[in-house]
Amino acid sequence: MRASRLLSVLLLLQNRGRMTAQELAEELEVSVRTVYRDIESLIAAGIPVYAEHGPSGGYRLVSGYRTRLTGLTEQEADTLFLAGAPGPAAQLGLGADLAAAQLKLEASLSPDLRNRAARIRERFLLDAPSWFRRAEDTTHLAEIAGAVWNQSRVRVLYQGWNYRIPPAEREIDPLGVVCKAGTWYLIAAAGDGRPRTYRVNRIHEIAILSERVQRPPGFELAEFWAGWAREFEAKVYRAEMTVRLRPQAFPLLVHVWMPVAADAALAAGEPDEQGWRRAVVPIESEHHAVREVLKLGPLIEVLEPGSLRARVAREAAETVALYAR
């Protein structure tokens, strides 16, 4: 454990440059006193670590010093090969680079770890996109990724969510790209400087401009995406319906409803004398809810709101009339 932590200290200083004892302690989840002892041990072992004093001080390695020791454990090596995502890498135009990186990594491993890596590829596969979805058009993804990396402003022809409105031209500052369940999103700042989310498959044209991107102060991609995802889910499910369900409905919920709605229904109360269970389920709108309810046929009854109950009854009656003919 101690040897592994010492190696972590060395690699952190090598990869990040100057770090304070407090920063190292937070990164390694140990006390500052432990960091002091580890630094002393590295120095005693001949590692050229030196301290810079003052408000902007910290620990550094002597300029130019690099260690070739990676010290990968079996679990760490397994994780690296499991983390490979050849599909997204290829869409970004980095497929060849990923393959080259894996070859270099394999070459640096011991024979035992190299054999484990081969078994990992033989026995585990990550297929991120969900079932029954066509691959999205990512024609401009490599250009977008290049603009993000080079901090270049872009002009795009973008199709909004309302397809009755023609695509519009926009100038935006790319800040990052996110792949969510096989769907690519561009995070970019608009004219007002606020980061927004754009579906990559709705970008019809793109031109790389000479202006440089001005990143918003304090912007963190992972933090922005987590907040945006929470807000998106909250906006999608804007209303609720109260229903009662027969016991036969519950095994079907995870197959016919989205997880948010299915989870709410599965948390239904105790069954009544006939076995029906009552639940409050989030819905996007009454228009969407009608379709979700009809998927379960006579296994579900809408209790509230009354307007949704009436719409379901009307749709069901029209269906009966259609088949009666």
Backbone hydrogen bonds, N-H to C=O, Kabsch-Sander energy under -0.5 kcal/mol:
donor,donor_aa,acceptor,acceptor_aa,energy
5,R,1,M,-2.0
6,L,2,R,-2.5
7,L,3,A,-2.1
8,S,4,S,-1.9
9,V,5,R,-2.4
10,L,6,L,-2.2
11,L,7,L,-2.6
12,L,8,S,-2.5
13,L,9,V,-2.3
14,Q,10,L,-2.0
15,N,11,L,-2.5
16,R,12,L,-2.5
17,G,13,L,-1.5
19,M,59,Y,-1.8
24,L,20,T,-2.3
25,A,21,A,-2.4
26,E,22,Q,-2.4
27,E,23,E,-2.2
28,L,24,L,-2.4
29,E,25,A,-1.2
30,V,25,A,-1.9
35,V,31,S,-1.6
36,Y,32,V,-2.3
37,R,33,R,-2.0
38,D,34,T,-2.3
39,I,35,V,-2.7
40,E,36,Y,-2.1
41,S,37,R,-2.0
42,L,38,D,-2.2
43,I,39,I,-2.4
44,A,40,E,-2.3
45,A,41,S,-1.4
46,G,43,I,-1.7
47,I,42,L,-2.5
49,V,47,I,-2.4
50,Y,60,R,-2.5
52,E,58,G,-3.5
57,G,54,G,-1.9
58,G,52,E,-1.9
59,Y,19,M,-3.2
60,R,50,Y,-2.4
62,V,48,P,-2.2
65,Y,62,V,-2.3
70,T,68,R,-0.5
77,A,73,T,-2.4
78,D,74,E,-2.3
79,T,75,Q,-2.3
80,L,76,E,-1.9
81,F,77,A,-1.6
82,L,78,D,-2.2
83,A,79,T,-1.9
84,G,81,F,-0.6
89,A,85,A,-2.2
90,A,86,P,-2.3
91,Q,87,G,-2.1
92,L,88,P,-1.8
93,G,90,A,-1.4
94,L,89,A,-3.4
98,L,94,L,-2.6
99,A,95,G,-2.1
100,A,96,A,-2.4
101,A,97,D,-2.6
102,Q,98,L,-2.3
103,L,99,A,-2.1
104,K,100,A,-2.3
105,L,101,A,-2.5
106,E,102,Q,-2.7
107,A,103,L,-2.2
108,S,104,K,-1.2
108,S,105,L,-0.6
109,L,105,L,-0.6
109,L,106,E,-1.2
114,R,110,S,-2.6
115,N,111,P,-2.1
116,R,112,D,-1.9
117,A,113,L,-2.3
118,A,114,R,-1.8
119,R,115,N,-1.9
120,I,116,R,-2.3
121,R,117,A,-2.0
122,E,118,A,-1.6
123,R,119,R,-1.7
124,F,120,I,-2.1
127,D,125,L,-0.6
128,A,126,L,-0.5
130,S,181,A,-0.7
133,R,130,S,-0.7
138,T,136,E,-0.6
141,L,138,T,-1.6
144,I,140,H,-2.4
145,A,141,L,-3.0
146,G,142,A,-2.2
147,A,143,E,-2.1
148,V,144,I,-2.4
149,W,145,A,-2.5
150,N,146,G,-2.6
151,Q,147,A,-0.8
152,S,147,A,-2.2
153,R,211,E,-2.6
154,V,172,I,-2.4
155,R,207,A,-2.5
156,V,170,R,-2.9
157,L,205,E,-2.0
158,Y,156,V,-0.7
158,Y,168,A,-3.0
159,Q,202,R,-2.2
160,G,158,Y,-0.7
163,Y,161,W,-1.0
165,I,162,N,-1.6
168,A,158,Y,-2.6
170,R,156,V,-2.7
172,I,154,V,-2.4
172,I,170,R,-0.5
173,D,189,A,-2.5
175,L,187,I,-3.2
176,G,187,I,-1.5
178,V,185,Y,-2.5
180,K,178,V,-0.6
180,K,183,T,-3.3
181,A,179,C,-0.6
183,T,180,K,-1.9
185,Y,178,V,-2.9
186,L,198,Y,-3.2
187,I,176,G,-3.1
187,I,185,Y,-0.5
188,A,186,L,-0.6
188,A,196,R,-2.3
189,A,173,D,-2.5
190,A,194,R,-1.8
193,G,190,A,-2.0
196,R,188,A,-3.1
198,Y,186,L,-2.6
200,V,184,W,-2.1
202,R,199,R,-1.5
203,I,200,V,-1.7
204,H,157,L,-2.9
204,H,202,R,-0.8
205,E,157,L,-0.8
207,A,155,R,-2.1
209,L,153,R,-2.8
209,L,207,A,-0.5
213,V,151,Q,-2.6
215,R,213,V,-0.8
219,F,216,P,-1.9
224,F,220,E,-2.7
225,W,221,L,-2.8
226,A,222,A,-2.2
227,G,223,E,-2.0
228,W,224,F,-2.9
229,A,225,W,-2.8
230,R,226,A,-1.8
231,E,227,G,-2.2
232,F,228,W,-2.7
233,E,229,A,-2.2
234,A,230,R,-2.0
235,K,231,E,-2.3
236,V,232,F,-2.2
237,Y,233,E,-1.9
238,R,236,V,-1.2
239,A,283,I,-2.0
241,M,281,V,-2.4
242,T,304,E,-2.3
243,V,241,M,-0.5
243,V,279,A,-2.7
244,R,301,E,-2.1
245,L,277,R,-2.7
246,R,299,L,-2.6
249,A,246,R,-1.7
250,F,246,R,-0.6
250,F,247,P,-0.9
252,L,249,A,-1.2
253,L,249,A,-1.0
253,L,250,F,-0.6
254,V,250,F,-0.5
255,H,252,L,-1.5
256,V,252,L,-1.6
257,W,253,L,-2.4
262,A,258,M,-2.8
263,D,259,P,-3.0
264,A,260,V,-1.5
265,A,261,A,-2.2
266,L,262,A,-2.6
267,A,263,D,-0.9
268,A,265,A,-1.6
269,G,278,R,-2.2
272,D,276,W,-2.5
275,G,272,D,-1.5
277,R,245,L,-2.2
279,A,243,V,-2.6
281,V,241,M,-3.0
281,V,279,A,-0.5
283,I,239,A,-2.7
289,A,285,S,-2.5
290,V,286,E,-2.1
291,R,287,H,-0.8
292,E,288,H,-1.7
293,V,289,A,-2.7
294,L,290,V,-2.4
295,K,291,R,-1.1
296,L,293,V,-1.7
297,G,294,L,-0.9
299,L,296,L,-2.3
300,I,297,G,-1.1
301,E,244,R,-2.3
303,L,242,T,-3.0
304,E,242,T,-1.7
309,R,305,P,-2.0
310,A,306,G,-2.3
311,R,307,S,-1.8
312,V,308,L,-2.5
313,A,309,R,-2.2
314,R,310,A,-2.4
315,E,311,R,-2.6
316,A,312,V,-2.7
317,A,313,A,-2.4
318,E,314,R,-2.3
319,T,315,E,-1.9
320,V,316,A,-2.4
321,A,317,A,-2.4
322,L,318,E,-2.0
323,Y,319,T,-2.0
324,A,320,V,-1.9
325,R,321,A,-1.0
